[in-house]
Amino acid sequence: FGRIQGVFLFGLLQNWVMPGDWVVVKTASEISLKSSFVRQEFMKRLEWNIKSVLKAKSIEAREFNRKGGRIFFQTSSPKKAVEALRKVFGVHALALAERHSPAELPALEQEAGKFAVKVLSKGKSFAVRAKLAARKHFNSHAVEVRTGDSILKAIKGVRVNLSKPDVKIVFEVFEE
């Protein structure tokens, strides 16, 4: 499978996904407990099952990648793909995402403000979560704080709620 580089940015809200042409499939947590060989085999099988369901529903998908307990793929029908995959065994959660590059902190701050306008409105609360599967000169806490600040500046009337946000904005940073 191909290597993935860049940042995937997605907003999570109960029964809601934001516009994007990438689908992020979070796998069942039990898979991460398996040995490396078994985990790799389970991920291959899950990817095959996902491709089979999409093909059966005539949903085109391309650029499949597996990284960090996630399967990413691009499609021209992302909402149909998410609906089709909701009942696939081994799928824990699904989200639509946007892919951004480069994975540098100033660029992430800039993209956070643009992205938040799509998923947040006045009176809503949010939290930023970051997962870095890359060696960078910054850490996930820095991403959360600085992008959160960027969002507060971009949208007036929103507030931070780290325990029960209306919208959770997630950054996943990967590199080759």
C-alpha positions, 0 to 999 in steps of 0.5 A: 500500500502507498505511503501517506504524508500530510495532515488529515483534518476532520470534525467530529459531531454525533451523527454528522460529518463535514465535507471532504473527499477523504474518508477516515476509517477508525478501526476497532480498538481490539485490533491494536492489541494483536501482534504485529503480524496479526494486526497487519493481516486484520488491517489487510482483511478490513481494507479488502472488506471495505473495498468489496462493500464500496464496489458492491455499492458502485462507489469509486474509491482510490488511494487507500492507505493504512496508518496508525490504526486508520484506513484512509481513502479518497472518493468522489462520493464520500457521504455515500461511502460513509453510509455504506461502511457503517455496518462493516465489521471492524469499523469503529468510526468513520469521518470525512476529512480534508488532506492538507500539506505541509505538516508545519505548525504555522500552516496548521494554524492557518488551516484550522481557522479556515476549517473551523468556519465550516464546522463551527458557528457562534454559540458552539463549543469545540475542542482540538485534539491532535495525534502526531505519528511523525517526528516533528519539532512540535508536539500534539499539545502545541498543535491543540493550543495554537490551532485552538487559539487560531479558531478562537480568533477566526470565529467570534462567539465560540468557546472551548470545552475540553470535556464535552465539546459540541464539535471535536476538531481532530488533526492527524499528522503523518509523514513518510 
